[in-house]
């Protein structure tokens, strides 16, 4: 049976009440404090201090400090004034005090549930707002892309129309050139015919000299040959320009002669080597460049409770070696501690990608990665996806009772059978 503390002291002003409760040698970490706007309790076995306040106080603005062997309460009065006494009644009725205590505890639980529901509702409203903003941004991006495509189509059509007009003008110019060439050929034929007629005129003006028939026939034959050659002569070709473009390649060999798979592997290795050279800081020691050493440092930080330092150590180790699944899995555990659930899910997924093929040697690591990703998804209220990860972990470790219970709680959340939206299950998953 607890011993009631009566040697406490209290003072008051118009606005505040100060209560000092002695701890009587009990350690501060064993002290349990409970307070509402009308009731205060300090339990530090075997001692118990409780008081039903004379008037209500503002519980949110009141404080309690534990130290130097005492508990000091600073209570802010709801209504300013002098109380003249601390307790509502001076009697020592234990039954009434127990009823008062139970009533205040029930009121505190109801207030906590209301605050929890309000926080959950606020979170849902924030998620809805974020979803609407995301949809709006995606719609704007879609419109921007459509406008860009439309502008490109219009530009291509205008260029096509311009090209067609140029082709028509070029065809007209070509036909005019052919007509000019044909006219020139006809003029040459006429000139040749005039030249053939001149010897015949001279022969008619003389009395005795006659042009030989053979020569006249030869001239006619030669003239007909010129006429046939000019008529069959092709048109002069217009000038043109041929442009040749080559696909840029890292390797000098053509694509048809290359080995694409080997080249991609070589480029990947070169990229990793260049990346390692970029992070080769001369100020870092050889140990600080060792990913295994950084992993051990991160493990030490995590065990000591310095989660942010552990995240930095794991991130630096990943920069040095991005193929170690333990780095991603451990960093996922750190992100869970600081409630960065999106990054925790990403790191767990990356760890599972690297833990291939699934063999007994990496079964424990795969189980942890599934549990951490499932926990992250449940905290993001993606319960169906989280349950899938827990079931995958159970396939690896089917005798794990904790996993079985957590999976069952998630099923209850999905089926809507829990009374508090699954908050108890999520707390156990953490």
Backbone torsions as a table, in degrees:
resi	resn	phi	psi	omega
1	UNK	NA	129.4	-176.0
2	UNK	-68.3	154.0	177.9
3	UNK	-95.5	123.0	-178.2
4	UNK	-75.1	131.2	179.7
5	UNK	-87.0	124.8	179.9
6	UNK	-120.7	-10.5	-177.5
7	UNK	-91.5	43.1	175.4
8	UNK	-91.4	164.4	176.8
9	UNK	-127.2	154.5	178.3
10	UNK	-149.5	150.8	176.6
11	UNK	-136.0	162.3	-179.9
12	UNK	-147.3	154.8	169.3
13	UNK	-125.9	-170.5	179.0
14	UNK	-65.2	-27.5	-172.8
15	UNK	-117.3	-16.4	-171.7
16	UNK	-139.0	160.1	174.7
17	UNK	-129.9	133.1	-179.9
18	UNK	-116.9	123.6	-179.0
19	UNK	-121.9	130.3	178.8
20	UNK	-116.9	120.2	-177.9
21	UNK	-115.2	121.2	179.0
22	UNK	-74.8	140.3	-179.6
23	UNK	-86.5	-12.0	174.2
24	UNK	56.6	42.3	175.6
25	UNK	84.1	-3.3	179.0
26	UNK	-77.7	141.9	-179.7
27	UNK	-65.5	146.5	-176.3
28	UNK	-65.5	-31.0	-176.8
29	UNK	-72.1	-15.3	178.1
30	UNK	-92.8	9.0	-177.1
31	UNK	-91.6	129.3	179.0
32	UNK	-113.5	120.6	-176.4
33	UNK	-114.9	132.6	176.7
34	UNK	-135.0	133.1	-178.3
35	UNK	-147.0	147.8	171.0
36	UNK	-132.4	-170.1	-179.3
37	UNK	-73.3	-12.4	-178.7
38	UNK	-130.0	-4.0	-171.5
39	UNK	-142.6	139.7	178.2
40	UNK	-132.3	136.5	177.2
41	UNK	-139.4	134.0	173.7
42	UNK	-125.9	116.0	-177.5
43	UNK	-113.7	113.5	175.2
44	UNK	-138.8	87.4	-172.0
45	UNK	-46.7	137.2	7.5
46	UNK	-92.1	16.5	-174.1
47	UNK	-101.8	152.9	179.4
48	UNK	-143.6	128.2	174.3
49	UNK	-121.7	126.0	176.6
50	UNK	-147.1	148.5	-178.1
51	UNK	-150.4	136.7	172.2
52	UNK	-92.9	106.6	-170.5
53	UNK	-61.6	151.3	-178.3
54	UNK	-66.1	-37.2	-179.3
55	UNK	-143.4	160.0	-178.9
56	UNK	-69.8	153.0	176.4
57	UNK	-123.9	169.2	177.1
58	UNK	-88.6	102.9	-173.1
59	UNK	-66.9	-34.6	-177.4
60	UNK	-67.8	-29.4	-177.5
61	UNK	-97.3	-7.8	180.0
62	UNK	-83.2	153.6	-176.7
63	UNK	-133.2	161.8	175.1
64	UNK	-139.6	126.8	-179.1
65	UNK	-116.4	130.8	179.7
66	UNK	-110.4	124.4	179.3
67	UNK	167.4	158.9	180.0
68	UNK	56.8	33.7	175.8
69	UNK	76.4	14.9	-179.4
70	UNK	-142.7	163.1	169.6
71	UNK	-117.6	119.7	-176.9
72	UNK	-109.7	118.3	176.8
73	UNK	-98.1	134.8	169.7
74	UNK	-118.1	105.0	-174.5
75	UNK	-104.1	133.5	178.2
76	UNK	-96.2	120.9	-177.7
77	UNK	-68.3	138.2	176.9
78	UNK	-72.4	-41.7	176.1
79	UNK	-117.3	123.2	-177.6
80	UNK	-66.5	143.2	178.8
81	UNK	152.5	173.9	179.7
82	UNK	-97.7	130.2	-178.5
83	UNK	-83.9	-37.7	-174.5
84	UNK	73.5	-17.5	174.6
85	UNK	-150.2	152.0	-175.3
86	UNK	-84.8	-45.5	-176.0
87	UNK	-89.8	153.9	179.1
88	UNK	-68.2	-33.4	178.7
89	UNK	-139.1	144.6	-177.9
90	UNK	-87.4	-6.8	-178.6
91	UNK	-70.9	160.7	-178.1
92	UNK	-110.0	39.7	-179.4
93	UNK	-73.0	106.9	-177.3
94	UNK	-69.1	-35.7	-179.2
95	UNK	-63.8	-43.3	178.0
96	UNK	-64.0	-38.5	179.5
97	UNK	-66.4	-39.1	178.0
98	UNK	-64.3	-43.3	177.8
99	UNK	-62.2	-41.1	177.6
100	UNK	-62.5	-42.8	179.6
101	UNK	-61.3	-47.1	-179.2
102	UNK	-63.1	-38.3	179.9
103	UNK	-65.9	-42.7	179.9
104	UNK	-67.5	-38.1	177.3
105	UNK	-63.6	-40.8	178.5
106	UNK	-63.9	-41.4	177.8
107	UNK	-63.8	-40.8	179.3
108	UNK	-64.3	-39.8	177.9
109	UNK	-64.5	-42.0	178.6
110	UNK	-62.9	-42.5	179.0
111	UNK	-63.9	-39.6	178.7
112	UNK	-64.6	-39.5	178.2
113	UNK	-65.2	-40.1	178.6
114	UNK	-64.6	-41.9	177.5
115	UNK	-64.1	-37.6	179.2
116	UNK	-65.9	-42.7	178.1
117	UNK	-64.9	-40.7	178.5
118	UNK	-63.1	-40.4	178.2
119	UNK	-65.0	-41.0	178.7
120	UNK	-64.3	-41.3	178.8
121	UNK	-65.4	-40.9	177.6
122	UNK	-63.1	-38.8	178.4
123	UNK	-65.0	-41.0	178.4
124	UNK	-63.8	-41.3	178.5
125	UNK	-63.3	-40.2	178.2
126	UNK	-65.2	-39.3	178.4
127	UNK	-65.9	-39.5	177.4
128	UNK	-62.8	-42.8	179.2
129	UNK	-63.2	-43.6	178.9
130	UNK	-62.1	-38.6	179.2
131	UNK	-66.0	-42.0	178.2
132	UNK	-63.7	-40.5	178.6
133	UNK	-65.0	-40.4	178.2
134	UNK	-63.1	-42.0	178.0
135	UNK	-64.6	-38.2	179.3
136	UNK	-65.6	-43.9	179.3
137	UNK	-64.0	-40.0	178.5
138	UNK	-65.0	-38.2	178.2
139	UNK	-65.7	-41.1	177.1
140	UNK	-63.9	-40.7	178.6
141	UNK	-65.2	-39.1	178.3
142	UNK	-63.6	-42.4	178.1
143	UNK	-64.2	-39.7	179.5
144	UNK	-63.3	-41.7	179.2
145	UNK	-65.3	-41.5	179.1
146	UNK	-63.3	-41.7	178.6
147	UNK	-64.3	-40.3	178.6
148	UNK	-64.2	-42.3	177.8
149	UNK	-63.3	-40.3	179.6
150	UNK	-63.2	-43.2	178.9
151	UNK	-63.4	-39.1	178.1
152	UNK	-66.0	-39.9	177.5
153	UNK	-63.4	-43.9	179.6
154	UNK	-63.0	-40.9	178.0
155	UNK	-63.7	-42.2	179.2
156	UNK	-64.4	-40.1	178.6
157	UNK	-65.2	-41.6	179.1
158	UNK	-64.8	-40.1	177.1
159	UNK	-65.1	-37.0	178.0
160	UNK	-65.2	-42.0	178.1
161	UNK	-63.8	-41.6	177.9
162	UNK	-61.5	-41.5	179.4
163	UNK	-63.7	-41.1	178.7
164	UNK	-61.9	-43.4	178.7
165	UNK	-62.5	-40.9	178.0
166	UNK	-62.9	-39.2	179.0
167	UNK	-65.2	-40.6	178.8
168	UNK	-64.2	-44.8	179.0
169	UNK	-63.6	-38.3	178.6
170	UNK	-65.5	-38.3	178.5
171	UNK	-66.5	-39.8	178.2
172	UNK	-64.3	-43.4	178.9
173	UNK	-62.8	-36.9	179.9
174	UNK	-66.1	-42.4	178.7
175	UNK	-65.2	-40.4	177.9
176	UNK	-63.0	-38.9	178.7
177	UNK	-65.2	-39.6	178.3
178	UNK	-65.3	-39.5	177.3
179	UNK	-63.1	-41.2	178.9
180	UNK	-63.5	-40.3	178.4
181	UNK	-65.5	-39.1	178.3
182	UNK	-64.8	-39.5	177.5
183	UNK	-64.7	-38.3	178.0
184	UNK	-65.2	-39.7	178.5
185	UNK	-63.9	-42.8	178.2
186	UNK	-62.7	-39.0	179.2
187	UNK	-63.9	-39.0	178.4
188	UNK	-64.2	-38.7	179.7
189	UNK	-64.7	-41.8	178.9
190	UNK	-62.4	-41.1	178.7
191	UNK	-63.5	-40.2	179.3
192	UNK	-64.3	-38.8	178.2
193	UNK	-65.4	-39.1	178.3
194	UNK	-63.9	-37.8	179.2
195	UNK	-66.0	-32.9	178.9
196	UNK	-70.4	-31.4	-177.3
197	UNK	-75.0	-26.0	-175.6
198	UNK	-61.2	-45.7	178.4
199	UNK	-60.8	-35.0	179.8
200	UNK	-65.9	-36.2	179.1
201	UNK	-66.1	-43.5	178.3
202	UNK	-62.6	-34.9	179.4
203	UNK	-67.0	-35.3	-179.5
204	UNK	-72.2	-30.2	-178.9
205	UNK	-78.1	-21.0	177.8
206	UNK	-91.2	159.1	-175.6
207	UNK	-92.0	-41.9	-170.4
208	UNK	-107.8	-27.7	-173.9
209	UNK	-85.4	126.2	177.1
210	UNK	-121.3	138.2	178.8
211	UNK	-68.7	136.8	-179.8
212	UNK	-66.0	142.0	-178.0
213	UNK	-66.1	-37.4	-177.2
214	UNK	-61.6	-40.1	-179.8
215	UNK	-66.1	-39.4	179.5
216	UNK	-65.3	-41.3	178.6
217	UNK	-65.9	-37.7	179.0
218	UNK	-65.5	-39.5	179.4
219	UNK	-65.6	-41.2	177.3
220	UNK	-62.0	-41.6	-179.9
221	UNK	-63.7	-40.6	178.6
222	UNK	-65.4	-39.1	179.1
223	UNK	-66.0	-40.3	178.6
224	UNK	-66.5	-32.2	177.9
225	UNK	-66.6	-42.6	177.0
226	UNK	-61.4	-40.0	-178.7
227	UNK	-65.4	-43.3	178.9
228	UNK	-64.7	-40.9	-179.6
229	UNK	-65.1	-41.5	-179.7
230	UNK	-68.3	-34.8	-179.6
231	UNK	-70.4	-34.9	-178.4
232	UNK	-90.8	2.2	-178.3
233	UNK	-69.8	127.7	179.0
234	UNK	-72.0	158.8	178.8
235	UNK	-71.6	151.9	179.5
236	UNK	-69.7	130.5	-178.7
237	UNK	-71.2	141.8	177.9
238	UNK	-79.0	156.8	-179.8
239	UNK	-71.3	147.7	179.0
240	UNK	-142.7	165.8	-179.2
241	UNK	-136.3	126.7	-179.9
242	UNK	-108.9	125.9	177.7
243	UNK	-108.0	134.9	-179.9
244	UNK	-119.3	124.5	177.7
245	UNK	-114.2	146.3	-177.4
246	UNK	-117.9	141.1	177.0
247	UNK	-70.9	126.6	-179.7
248	UNK	-66.7	134.4	-179.5
249	UNK	-137.7	145.4	176.8
250	UNK	-71.2	-37.7	-177.8
251	UNK	-93.6	145.4	-176.6
252	UNK	-73.8	-16.5	-176.9
253	UNK	-76.7	149.2	174.8
254	UNK	-65.4	161.6	-178.5
255	UNK	-62.6	-37.1	-177.3
256	UNK	-66.2	-20.5	-179.4
257	UNK	-104.8	-0.4	-174.2
258	UNK	-91.7	167.8	173.0
259	UNK	-114.8	97.2	-168.7
260	UNK	-60.9	-43.3	-176.2
261	UNK	-62.8	-47.2	-179.5
262	UNK	-64.1	-37.5	179.9
263	UNK	-65.9	-41.0	178.8
264	UNK	-64.8	-40.0	176.6
265	UNK	-61.2	-42.6	-179.8
266	UNK	-64.2	-44.3	178.8
267	UNK	-63.1	-39.4	178.9
268	UNK	-61.9	-44.8	179.1
269	UNK	-64.1	-39.0	178.4
270	UNK	-63.9	-39.4	178.7
271	UNK	-63.5	-44.3	178.4
272	UNK	-63.8	-38.5	178.7
273	UNK	-65.5	-41.6	178.1
274	UNK	-64.9	-38.9	178.6
275	UNK	-64.6	-40.7	177.4
276	UNK	-64.5	-35.1	177.9
277	UNK	-68.8	-34.1	179.5
278	UNK	-65.0	-33.4	-178.1
279	UNK	-95.0	10.5	179.5
280	UNK	-79.1	77.8	-177.8
281	UNK	-78.5	124.9	-179.9
282	UNK	-66.3	-19.3	-180.0
283	UNK	-77.9	-11.8	-179.8
284	UNK	-87.1	143.0	175.9
285	UNK	-79.1	172.0	179.8
286	UNK	-65.7	-34.2	177.9
287	UNK	-66.4	-39.3	-179.5
288	UNK	-69.7	-13.0	175.3
289	UNK	-95.0	-1.7	-178.0
290	UNK	-94.7	115.9	-177.9
291	UNK	-63.3	-32.1	178.6
292	UNK	-66.5	-40.3	177.4
293	UNK	-64.8	-41.1	178.0
294	UNK	-64.4	-37.0	177.5
295	UNK	-62.7	-43.6	178.6
296	UNK	-63.5	-39.1	176.3
297	UNK	-61.9	-43.6	178.4
298	UNK	-62.0	-39.9	177.4
299	UNK	-62.4	-40.4	179.2
300	UNK	-65.4	-42.4	177.3
301	UNK	-61.3	-42.2	-177.9
302	UNK	-64.0	-43.0	179.8
303	UNK	-66.3	-30.4	179.4
304	UNK	-80.9	-5.7	179.1
305	UNK	91.6	1.5	178.9
306	UNK	-91.1	80.7	-171.1
307	UNK	-69.4	-39.7	-178.5
308	UNK	-64.5	-39.5	176.6
309	UNK	-65.2	-36.4	176.8
310	UNK	-63.8	-40.9	178.3
311	UNK	-61.1	-43.4	179.3
312	UNK	-63.2	-40.6	-179.7
313	UNK	-65.3	-45.3	179.0
314	UNK	-64.2	-38.9	-179.8
315	UNK	-64.6	-41.1	177.4
316	UNK	-65.0	-38.4	178.2
317	UNK	-65.7	-37.1	178.5
318	UNK	-65.7	-36.3	176.0
319	UNK	-62.7	-33.9	179.1
320	UNK	-76.9	-39.0	-177.9
321	UNK	-147.8	106.3	-176.6
322	UNK	-91.1	13.9	-177.5
323	UNK	-110.8	10.2	-179.5
324	UNK	-97.8	109.9	-177.7
325	UNK	-64.6	-28.3	-178.3
326	UNK	-63.5	-31.9	179.5
327	UNK	-64.0	-44.8	179.9
328	UNK	-68.4	-41.0	-178.7
329	UNK	-64.9	-42.9	179.5
330	UNK	-68.1	-38.1	177.7
331	UNK	-67.4	-31.3	175.0
332	UNK	-62.7	-39.9	177.2
333	UNK	-62.3	-38.9	177.4
334	UNK	-64.9	-43.3	179.2
335	UNK	-62.7	-33.4	176.0
336	UNK	-63.8	-38.2	-178.5
337	UNK	-65.1	-36.7	-179.2
338	UNK	-97.0	12.8	173.6
339	UNK	62.0	33.9	173.6
340	UNK	-98.0	76.4	-166.0
341	UNK	-71.8	-33.0	179.5
342	UNK	-62.0	-48.0	-179.6
343	UNK	-69.0	-31.9	176.5
344	UNK	-62.6	-42.3	178.2
345	UNK	-65.8	-39.7	179.4
346	UNK	-63.8	-45.6	-179.3
347	UNK	-65.9	-36.9	178.0
348	UNK	-64.7	-40.4	178.1
349	UNK	-63.6	-41.8	178.9
350	UNK	-63.7	-39.3	178.2
351	UNK	-62.6	-41.2	179.3
352	UNK	-66.5	-34.3	177.1
353	UNK	-63.6	-37.2	-178.0
354	UNK	-80.7	-22.2	-179.1
355	UNK	-83.9	56.7	178.7
356	UNK	-127.9	146.6	-3.7
357	UNK	-74.6	157.4	179.2
358	UNK	-70.8	113.8	-179.8
359	UNK	-129.8	163.5	179.0
360	UNK	-57.5	-28.3	-177.4
361	UNK	-65.9	-31.3	-179.6
362	UNK	-109.0	19.3	-178.0
363	UNK	-64.2	-44.4	-179.0
364	UNK	-63.1	-41.5	179.6
365	UNK	-65.5	-40.1	178.6
366	UNK	-66.1	-38.0	178.8
367	UNK	-61.9	-45.7	178.7
368	UNK	-62.0	-42.8	-178.9
369	UNK	-63.0	-41.6	177.5
370	UNK	-63.0	-43.3	-178.9
371	UNK	-64.2	-42.9	-178.5
372	UNK	-67.4	-39.4	176.9
373	UNK	-69.3	-39.2	177.2
374	UNK	-62.0	-40.9	178.0
375	UNK	-63.3	-43.1	179.3
376	UNK	-61.7	-43.6	-178.9
377	UNK	-66.5	-37.9	177.7
378	UNK	-65.7	-39.1	177.5
379	UNK	-65.8	-26.7	174.9
380	UNK	-86.7	9.8	178.9
381	UNK	63.7	27.2	173.0
382	UNK	-102.2	69.9	-168.9
383	UNK	-68.4	-35.9	-178.3
384	UNK	-64.4	-46.4	179.3
385	UNK	-66.2	-38.1	177.7
386	UNK	-64.1	-38.4	178.2
387	UNK	-63.7	-35.5	178.3
388	UNK	-61.9	-39.2	178.3
389	UNK	-68.3	-38.9	178.8
390	UNK	-66.0	-37.7	177.4
391	UNK	-66.9	-36.5	175.8
392	UNK	-64.3	-38.5	176.9
393	UNK	-66.2	-36.5	178.8
394	UNK	-67.7	-31.0	175.7
395	UNK	-64.3	-33.1	178.8
396	UNK	-77.5	-41.9	-178.2
397	UNK	-128.2	76.6	-173.9
398	UNK	-70.1	-14.0	-177.7
399	UNK	-94.9	6.7	-178.5
400	UNK	-80.7	109.1	-176.3
401	UNK	-68.4	-35.9	-179.6
402	UNK	-63.0	-44.8	177.9
403	UNK	-62.1	-40.4	179.8
404	UNK	-62.0	-44.3	179.4
405	UNK	-66.1	-42.4	179.3
406	UNK	-63.4	-41.7	178.7
407	UNK	-62.0	-39.4	179.4
408	UNK	-66.4	-38.6	177.5
409	UNK	-64.2	-39.1	178.2
410	UNK	-65.1	-39.4	177.0
411	UNK	-61.1	-39.5	178.6
412	UNK	-64.9	-37.9	177.0
413	UNK	-63.2	-43.9	-179.3
414	UNK	-63.9	-39.1	-178.9
415	UNK	-79.7	-6.4	177.9
416	UNK	74.4	27.7	-175.8
417	UNK	-96.2	-3.5	178.1
418	UNK	-90.1	154.2	-176.3
419	UNK	-88.0	-15.9	-174.5
420	UNK	-125.0	35.8	177.2
421	UNK	58.7	24.4	173.8
422	UNK	80.7	15.0	-178.0
423	UNK	-66.0	-36.4	177.8
424	UNK	-62.2	-41.4	179.3
425	UNK	-64.0	-41.2	-178.4
426	UNK	-67.3	-35.9	178.4
427	UNK	-64.9	-38.3	178.5
428	UNK	-69.0	-31.1	178.6
429	UNK	-68.1	-34.2	178.8
430	UNK	-63.9	NA	NA
